[in-house]
């Protein structure tokens, strides 16, 4: 079994990458984990709902590619 973490956003801050790396290292013997980053949608005034819907679609597509 393999665990995939699908997250919205790219170029995460170093502390997030470091934390993910730490847990991935700890889990690799029992449950290998990989990170799939889905690009965030550019948000404008009043477009939050549309942006979240598009990100939801992207998350589902990311899940299909696992």
N, C-alpha and C positions, 0 to 999 in steps of 0.2 A: 504494500500500500504506500502511496505517496500523497503528501499533503501539499496543496497549492493555496497560497495566500494571494488573493487578487485584490489590489488596492488602486484607488483613484489617485493619480498624481505621478509625477516623474521627477527625477533628480531630488530624491529625498535628502533631508539634512544628514550630515555625517552621523549624528547621534542615533538616528533611526536606522541607518544602514549598519552601524556597529551593533545595535541591539538585535536586529534581525539576524546578523551574522553569528552573534553569540548563541541565540536560540537554535538556529539552523545547525550549528556545530554540535550542540548538546543533543539534539534530536536525531541526528543523521543515522545513528546505529539502529534506532527503533522505528523512526518515522521520518524518512527523508522529506524535506520541505523545499519548495521553490517559490519565488516571488514573481508575480506577474503584475507589472505596472500598466495601468490603463490611463491614457492621457486625460487630464481634466478638460472640461469644456470651458471656454472663455465665457465669463459671466458679465453681463451688462445690467444696467438698471432695469428691473422688472423681468429679467430673463432667468431667474433662479429656478423656477419650476421646470422650464424647458431644459435648462442645463442639467438638472438632476435626472430628468427623464432620459436624456441622451447618455449620461454617464451610466445609468442603469442598464441601458441597452449595451453599452460597451462592456460592462461587467459580465453580462450574460454571454457575449461573444467571446470574451476572455476565458470564461469557464468552458466554453465549447472547445477551445483549443488546447485544453489540458490533457 
